[in-house]
Amino acid sequence: MTSRPRPASVALASASLLTVLLAGCGGDAGQARPGATASSAAPTPSSASASSTTEPPSTTTSRPTPSSAARTTTRTAAPTRAGTTPTRLKGTASGEGQALAPVPATGPQPTVRFPRNNPAEGRGANAVVAPVPDALWNRMAGYSWAPGCPVGRSSLRLVTVNFWGFDGKRSRGALVVNRTVAGQAVAAFTRLYDLRFRVRQMRPMDSTWGRNPKGPGANDYAAMDADNTSAFNCRYVGGEEASKRWSNHAYGTAIDVNDFENPYLAADGTVYPDPWWARRRSPAPGVFSSSSSPAVRAFTSQGLRWGGLWAQPDYQHFDAR
């Protein structure tokens, strides 16, 4: 006799009953079985803290929930007085490991030579403002500074900063400025770095240059012949020493950049250090060509005035009013 197939409803009911029986034996993964001990279940925050003193830590790492995650407190560094501790500012373009093409020799070259520039330090311009250290001050005393100068050591700051040299390399230089313009100097030279503006060299005025043959101060004429970028130098107005008027450099509020490429035309018609670039003011490496050029704007945007606009142009010169 052939048996009749069971209706589908009966088969479905049987399958459901079998599923219930199996669930009672196994359960869903990740859930505690009925009757399991508390130690086999995932601990709640309260039970975890209580058991952590008596049980070894679990080797399984779990992600904290937002409620149990530790809060992070953001601390803001306390401000420091300008110039009392080194202050670092980074440029927007670092250039580490990079080099630019060397600038081809054009026209007269500096007649005073120094060893190659010091290598750059850190990222970007990495400008640092600090008090004038003893070693440098000892070299300045009797040369770029002497008793009777309008400002003393406490009014001055040393700025060290990276720059792009005419050799295409990142180098590091230093200059001494009045503490009131240190921030402006940092911003300007950081901008020059970001522009890849070329600077021949940057060394403080001290005994290295010898004494000024025409008055007080270190020998600015030797510095110009070396195409040196500098700032503080307790001297009279260059080319007009007979007037005995203190230059803004004597206060540390003036900066001269790339003297050869940006000469000074004195009132008597003399061009320092060389007249060749005085007749060539078109854009070129290291040249301040016009008041609208980005390199000039690096200084004037900081409130410094450019000597290139004067009746006797001083293209290398920037100072605070």
VENSULFEN-V686669 format. One record per backbone hydrogen bond with DSSP energy under -0.5 kcal/mol. NH is the residue of the N-H (numbers start at 1). CO is the residue of the C=O. Records with the same first field share a line. If there is no record, write none. Layout:
NH=CO  CO
//
This chain:
10=7
11=7
12=8
13=9
14=10
15=11
16=12
17=13
18=14
19=15
20=16
21=17
22=18
23=19
24=20
25=21  22
26=22
31=28
36=33
40=37
41=38
48=44
49=45
50=46
51=47
52=48
53=50
54=51
55=51
61=59
62=60
68=65
69=65
73=71
74=72
75=73
77=75
84=81
85=81
87=129
89=127
98=95
100=168
103=166
104=102
111=225
112=225
113=111
118=172
120=170
127=89
128=160
129=87
130=158
132=156
137=133
138=134
139=135
140=136
141=137
142=145
143=140  145
144=140
145=140
149=146
155=152
156=153
157=177
158=130
159=157  175
160=128  158
161=173
162=125
163=171
164=197
165=163  169
168=165
171=163  169
172=118
173=161
174=202
175=159
177=157
178=252
179=155
181=178
182=179
185=181
186=182
187=183
188=184
189=185
190=186
191=187
192=188
193=189
194=190
195=191
196=193
197=192
199=164
201=227
203=229
206=204
207=139
209=206
210=207
212=217
215=212
219=210
220=218
223=219
224=220
225=221
226=222
227=224
228=223
229=201
230=228  256
232=176
233=249
234=144
235=233
237=245
240=237
243=240
244=241
246=244
247=235
250=247
251=248
252=248  249
253=248
255=318
256=230
257=316
262=258
264=272
265=313
266=264  270
269=266
272=264  270
278=275
279=275  276
280=277
287=284
289=287
293=290
297=293
298=294
299=295  296
300=296
301=297
302=299
303=300
304=299
305=319
307=317
309=306
310=307
313=311
314=307
315=263
316=262
317=314
318=255
319=305
320=253
321=303
//
